[in-house]
């Protein structure tokens, strides 16, 4: 049995992620719980009458919220290049550091966003677009590590590809 516990609750977790097949017999599990910032948590493993436990140390951060501006750099019949300003800890919300951005785009009359990651870049090119079609673009900022992407920025730019 594997569980995450604090003095107020216990949650059993048995999500297998990976088994190392090099003869090492190593099994990896992931743990996901909704935590209280002021609580201390322990990982407890019970197997065949043996018990081990370890404190879980978490890093609490606020996702970066991108509020910068987007500018159209280039328009053709089949691609559009967008530039954006860098996430700034003085004017944008959340916690850095920001290591990259997702450039989102969609047909302007839909809600089906597509995204492309740009590491350490402040511009991106979206290709294979349809000619004479209107697209909307937005950006989100990304912290390092899993789950580090902030929400899609509220500022958008709408552009029509050339005929």
Secondary structure as GFF3:
##gff-version 3
##sequence-region A 1 163
A	DSSP	beta_strand	2	5	.	.	.	ID=ss1
A	DSSP	beta_strand	10	12	.	.	.	ID=ss2
A	DSSP	beta_strand	16	20	.	.	.	ID=ss3
A	DSSP	beta_strand	26	29	.	.	.	ID=ss4
A	DSSP	beta_strand	41	47	.	.	.	ID=ss5
A	DSSP	beta_strand	50	56	.	.	.	ID=ss6
A	DSSP	beta_strand	70	75	.	.	.	ID=ss7
A	DSSP	beta_strand	80	84	.	.	.	ID=ss8
A	DSSP	beta_strand	98	107	.	.	.	ID=ss9
A	DSSP	beta_strand	114	119	.	.	.	ID=ss10
A	DSSP	beta_strand	123	126	.	.	.	ID=ss11
A	DSSP	beta_strand	134	143	.	.	.	ID=ss12
A	DSSP	beta_strand	157	160	.	.	.	ID=ss13
###
